[in-house]
Amino acid sequence: MRYQNCIFDLYGTLVDIHTDETLSRLWEELANWYREHGAAYTPEELREAYFRTVRDMERGAVPLRNDAHEAHPEIRIEKVFRKLFLDRGVDAEPSLAVRAGERFRKLSLIYIRLYDGAVRLLETLRANGQGVWLLSNAQRIFTAYELRSLGIEKLFDGIYLSSDYGVKKPDSRFFRQLLQDHGIPPETAIMIGNDGVCDIQGAQAVGLSTLYIRSNISPKEPLPPADYVFEEMNLSRVQDILTRA
């Protein structure tokens, strides 16, 4: 088997998602929820405080992408929701901040679904004895639940989410963390993703083979010089390549 280990991006590669953090309903319902837990905000105040707090916590981080579904991957977003309590004099337990973040995600979510063939692809790779890994710019308090709800959490040998490490793709440190943790030689592995910078350039910098898929939520960018380039979503063809002897 040419690729003993297959490393996947999540959103835009295996999972189709659309979120909208500007929805009036989101801020109205979230403000009501905060008020019920002792932190009084109007919807407008809460929205302004949320985005201001995110900006403050991200200060000094290198901006790259601004996709809502990635949800500020270099910070732990639950800290934002806890500060919103603290700013109104409520010393909320961390678990309450996590619940606030989970509610926020559900209210901002327009849809989430697997791309056709995603489960079959992951199951086939595992049946072949290939390592199946997830390396995603994402927030654990959002993504862990979404992986479970989509039924794919247990199809990975390891799950790496950027919020846990304070670093995100294309930073080489994030890729190397996975490789070093599991003793994976780069020449035995391939990165599969829909972002030419985060997934493809980042993987190439550490010696991984690469497969690029242009999906409906890929950044608007030229096709990258990956080892394999798909100009549209087709996980059946991806499976053929990854399982080729």
C-alpha positions in Angstrom: 0.0 0.0 0.0 1.6 3.3 -1.1 0.0 5.4 1.6 0.0 3.7 5.0 -1.4 6.8 6.7 -4.1 9.1 5.4 -4.5 12.5 7.1 -7.8 14.3 6.5 -9.0 17.9 6.9 -12.6 18.0 8.1 -14.8 20.9 7.0 -14.9 21.2 3.2 -13.2 17.8 2.8 -15.4 15.2 4.6 -18.1 17.5 6.0 -20.2 20.1 4.2 -21.1 22.9 6.7 -22.6 26.4 6.6 -22.7 28.7 9.6 -23.8 32.3 10.0 -22.7 34.2 13.1 -24.6 37.3 12.1 -28.1 35.9 12.5 -30.3 38.2 14.6 -32.1 35.1 16.1 -28.7 33.8 17.3 -28.0 36.9 19.4 -31.5 37.2 20.6 -31.7 33.7 21.9 -28.1 33.7 23.3 -28.8 37.0 25.1 -31.9 35.4 26.7 -29.8 32.4 27.7 -27.1 34.5 29.3 -29.7 36.6 31.1 -31.2 33.4 32.5 -27.8 32.6 34.0 -27.3 36.0 35.6 -25.5 37.9 32.8 -27.7 40.7 31.4 -27.0 41.6 27.8 -29.1 43.0 25.0 -28.6 41.1 21.8 -26.6 44.0 20.3 -24.4 44.3 23.4 -23.7 40.6 23.4 -22.8 40.5 19.8 -20.5 43.4 20.1 -18.9 42.0 23.2 -18.4 38.6 21.6 -16.6 39.9 18.5 -14.5 42.4 20.6 -13.4 39.6 23.0 -12.4 37.4 20.1 -10.4 40.2 18.5 -8.6 40.8 21.8 -7.8 37.1 22.4 -6.6 36.7 18.8 -4.3 39.8 19.0 -0.8 38.8 17.8 -2.0 35.7 16.0 -1.3 35.5 12.3 -4.5 35.9 10.3 -4.9 33.5 7.4 -8.5 32.5 6.7 -11.7 34.1 8.1 -14.1 31.2 7.7 -16.8 31.1 10.4 -16.9 27.3 10.3 -13.2 27.2 11.5 -14.2 29.4 14.4 -11.0 31.1 15.4 -8.9 28.0 15.7 -5.9 29.4 17.5 -7.8 30.3 20.7 -10.1 28.2 23.0 -13.4 29.6 22.2 -14.9 28.6 25.6 -12.7 31.3 27.1 -14.5 33.9 25.1 -17.9 32.7 26.4 -16.6 32.6 30.0 -15.3 36.2 29.8 -18.7 37.3 28.6 -20.0 36.0 32.0 -17.1 37.6 33.9 -17.7 41.0 32.3 -21.2 41.0 33.8 -20.0 39.9 37.2 -20.8 36.2 36.9 -18.0 33.9 38.0 -19.3 31.1 35.7 -17.9 27.6 36.0 -15.9 26.4 32.9 -18.7 23.9 32.2 -21.2 26.7 31.8 -19.0 28.5 29.4 -18.7 25.3 27.3 -22.5 25.1 27.3 -22.7 28.7 26.1 -20.3 27.9 23.3 -22.3 24.8 22.3 -25.5 26.8 22.2 -23.8 29.4 20.1 -22.7 26.9 17.6 -26.1 25.2 17.3 -27.8 28.6 16.8 -25.3 29.7 14.1 -25.5 26.4 12.2 -27.4 26.5 9.0 -26.6 22.9 8.0 -24.0 20.2 8.5 -23.8 17.0 6.5 -21.3 14.5 5.3 -20.2 14.6 1.6 -21.4 11.5 -0.3 -19.0 8.6 0.2 -17.3 10.0 3.3 -18.2 7.1 5.6 -17.4 4.5 2.9 -14.0 6.1 2.3 -13.0 6.1 6.0 -14.3 2.6 6.6 -12.5 1.2 3.5 -9.2 2.7 4.6 -9.5 1.2 8.0 -10.4 -2.2 6.6 -7.3 -2.0 4.5 -5.2 -1.5 7.6 -4.3 2.1 6.7 -4.0 4.7 9.4 -6.8 7.3 9.3 -6.2 10.6 11.0 -8.0 13.9 11.4 -6.1 17.2 11.4 -8.5 20.1 11.6 -8.5 23.8 12.2 -11.4 23.7 14.6 -12.8 24.2 18.1 -13.1 21.0 20.3 -16.4 22.2 21.9 -17.9 22.5 18.5 -16.3 19.7 16.5 -16.3 16.9 19.0 -20.1 17.0 19.2 -20.4 17.3 15.4 -18.1 14.3 14.8 -20.3 12.2 17.2 -23.6 13.4 15.6 -22.3 12.6 12.1 -21.2 9.1 13.3 -17.6 9.4 12.2 -15.7 10.0 15.5 -14.7 6.4 15.9 -13.5 6.1 12.3 -10.3 7.9 13.0 -7.2 6.5 14.7 -6.5 10.0 16.1 -8.2 13.4 16.1 -6.1 16.6 16.2 -8.0 19.9 16.6 -6.1 23.2 16.5 -7.8 24.6 19.6 -6.1 21.9 21.7 -2.7 22.9 20.5 -2.9 26.7 20.0 -1.5 26.4 16.5 -3.2 25.8 13.2 -2.5 24.6 9.7 -0.4 25.5 7.7 2.0 25.8 10.7 4.4 22.9 10.4 4.3 22.4 14.2 0.7 21.1 13.9 1.5 18.6 11.3 4.7 17.4 13.1 2.8 17.0 16.3 0.6 14.2 14.7 3.6 12.6 12.9 5.8 12.6 16.0 3.1 11.4 18.4 2.5 8.3 16.3 5.9 7.7 14.8 4.7 8.3 11.2 7.4 8.8 8.6 6.2 11.6 6.3 7.0 9.6 3.2 4.3 7.0 4.2 1.5 9.5 4.6 -0.7 11.8 2.5 -2.7 14.9 3.5 -6.2 15.2 2.0 -7.8 18.7 2.1 -9.7 21.4 0.3 -7.5 24.4 1.2 -4.4 25.0 -1.0 -2.6 27.0 1.7 -3.6 25.4 5.0 -3.8 21.8 3.8 -1.5 21.5 0.8 1.3 24.0 1.4 1.4 23.1 5.1 1.6 19.3 4.4 4.3 19.7 1.7 6.5 21.7 4.1 6.8 18.6 6.3 7.3 16.1 3.4 3.8 14.7 3.1 2.2 13.8 -0.2 -0.9 15.8 -0.9 -4.4 15.5 -2.4 -6.5 18.6 -3.1 -10.2 18.6 -3.5 -12.0 21.8 -4.6 -15.2 21.7 -2.7 -18.1 24.1 -2.4 -16.5 25.8 0.6 -12.9 25.8 -0.6 -11.2 29.2 -0.5 -11.3 31.1 -3.8 -7.7 30.4 -4.9 -5.8 28.9 -7.9 -5.5 25.2 -8.0 -2.4 24.2 -5.9 0.5 22.0 -7.1 -0.7 19.0 -5.1 0.2 15.4 -6.1 -3.4 14.9 -7.0 -5.9 17.6 -7.8 -9.7 17.2 -7.9 -11.5 20.2 -9.4 -14.8 19.0 -7.8 -15.9 16.8 -4.8 -15.6 13.1 -5.6 -14.8 10.9 -2.7 -15.2 7.7 -4.7 -12.3 8.8 -6.9 -10.3 9.8 -3.8 -10.9 6.3 -2.4 -9.6 4.7 -5.6 -6.3 6.7 -5.3 -5.8 6.1 -1.6 -6.4 2.4 -1.8 -4.3 1.8 -4.9 -1.6 -0.7 -4.3 
